[in-house]
Amino acid sequence: MEEKPKYGEPKKFDPDFKGPIQNRGCTDIVCCIFFIVAIVGYVAVGILAWTHGDPRKVIYPTDSMGLYCGQGKLEKQPLLFYFNMMKCASPMVLLEFQCPTPQVCVLSTCFCLWISILLYYSYSRILFIVYEVSLLLCACMRSIQPDCLLIAVVVSLIFIVLLRYLAGIMVWVMIVMVIAVFAYGIVHCSIKYVNLKDTPGANITLQQLGFQPDFSVYLHIRQTWLAFIIILAILEVIIIIVLIFLRNRIRIAVELMKEASRAVGYVMSSLFYPIFTFFLLTIVIAYWGVTAVFLSTSSEPVYKVFNETVCPHARETCIPEVFMHNHSRDCPRSECLFAFYGGETPYHKYLIFLQFYNVFLFFWCANFVTALGQMTLAGAFASYYWAPNKPNDMPAFPLCASLGRSLRYHTGSLAFGSLILAIVQIIRVLLEYIDHKLKGAENKFAKFLLCCLKCCFWCLEKFIKFMNRNAYIMVAIYGKNFCRSARDAFFLLMRNVIRLYFDGIHSGFSHSLFFSPGIFAFFFFSGHTDAFKGAAPSLHYYWVPILTVLVGSYLIAHGFFSVYAMCVDTLFLCFCEYLALISVFTPETGSMSINIKPSSSTPEGRKSNKILIFDPLKKIV
């Protein structure tokens, strides 16, 4: 009896196979229906929240009578004032979430100065004099110009054009530059460390210094620069060791990047697809945020009795309009003040479940949008790989055709993979919430167990993302359901585990584009460079625009090179699939082709009993 292969049987060789099949059916229909029902329920939750919610509760402060500062009768009084701030230190604040002191809306304008306000306010026949008020939230802030973000866009486009022709050179130049940057960092930190040798106070330890809100203080300590030297040296050694032992994998990655550049050149519209994904994600995030705000503000105002003397109705719920008439004799010095937002209706009792549903659907929809982009790009690049004659045998609009197939036939598969990932992510959120609640606990075992669970689910999420990505590629090519595609992708990767490439080149490009505008922004806004001192605005916290530029640059670079990442993954999986198909037909190895798609796509090539692969695999196939 013949033993079955450990990782499944490879597919039979089909000489007429030309890429993603056209005659396919709908997959994972049950999950598709379930997803549609969940979306309808999500819309219903949003409508319910928008009906009961009032975002003014979180946008505007509320006075003791439950009125909004800056709205209605108090339109010209936008700021909230506490008459006796000392009462906010009372333990009752922890029970009622409200200071037991009258609060009124005051008139003011936004100045970055200390101002004096004299307020004559009659409340229970008491005259209150308000002293100086500091408007801390009215700090003057400068707008951040987005010009620096254009650097990331321009550099990304230049990189993409150069990758089309100089992929190999650029990859190795980038690797050398990374090594050079770390080497320069070690030299720079060493110079700083030596220069601080005779500086008074520079030899104290970080432990003696303790935590300082001004981080620039740490730069005057020698131990800080010594720590930088050690960290950079360790990273430098790790990078060099990785390059030595994975040089063949890097050569494979270089060839994959070259072929990916050709593929992107044939499917140029793929570079703009991240804009569509970003637009959909913006809608998902906006819907989730608005729904969350309306859900959190859909409670009703609750008023409590606040007393300074003995009162039988203390802490009871009251109605301001009738309180003075009914309880003024029993509690002469008590007040009915706004306490918090709540409610006793069934809607308010199950509000927490609606919030949970909102968060869960947010993860599900966000993962669905990401999965749609991955499957769309995979289908477009697979049509390039399997086309015998490029671009004649490719669809006229490969990206649109792939998007149409994904939505028409595989919405259920996308929803299924997104659901699995969303479940793991919501579990991670719950673990973070439990960890936040147990921060003050002394149970070491519980903390250890929670830490292990968080680590395990983090690894599980990464593995599921990896498997989903490859499963979507197989779905885009063969049109099978999600589970079968995930199994085929897993078996295919396990049969070619020795050929797995070094998957870090495209990440390196995005990181280099991430740091380039950031370095420019640092020298521009920090004022350390004489060339920019006249042009740079005067800022108290120049790290804010620098971080904004860094985040924006990373998003832009990640958007461009995520297309390359998906292209590389698709080409590699298609290449492994081709080797599996050919190995069933002809197990010999022979001549090689510099591109990943073998020339045996032609009728003459199909008669040859040779596997055509590219040079970096010569020693390991």
Order of alpha helices (4+ residues) and beta strands (2+ residues): alpha-alpha-beta-alpha-beta-beta-beta-beta-beta-alpha-alpha-alpha-alpha-alpha-beta-beta-alpha-beta-alpha-alpha-alpha-alpha-alpha-alpha-alpha-alpha-alpha
